[in-house]
């Protein structure tokens, strides 16, 4: 049975670390703003085991003029749970959370390999690719809700 629930930033680490920061120290999973009141973290559990996570930050990107912007960070699904709709479920939940908070724009820095997934869920690339050291090539992607 799958269950999606609000979690703490620390509870994201068992997924963030192996999926997004393999080979790096666990503290590389700590993102600026993780513990702000305006940040929310969600975990999708398969029975009692965490399978995927997503974090939603209230953060503005100067590439957009929208007043109330939200950023997705740390979206990850453990390899054994991928290709089962968990990522889509997490993104949909994040979008609902943003709508309820009064936002109408979500943006994020997507890994090059993940752009196809996000395009299928209605997100668009803006700007040129850029490199995040120790992580790889990324694109800014966005969606207006």
Buried (B, 14 or more C-beta within 10 A) or exposed (E): EBEBEEBEBEBBBBBBBBBBBEEEEEEBBBBEBBEEEEBBBBBBBBEEEBBBBBBBBBBBBEEBEBEEBBBBBBBBBBEEBBEBEBBEBBBBBBBEBBEEEEBBBBBBBBBEEBBEBBEEEEBBBEEEEEEEEEEEEBBBBBBEE
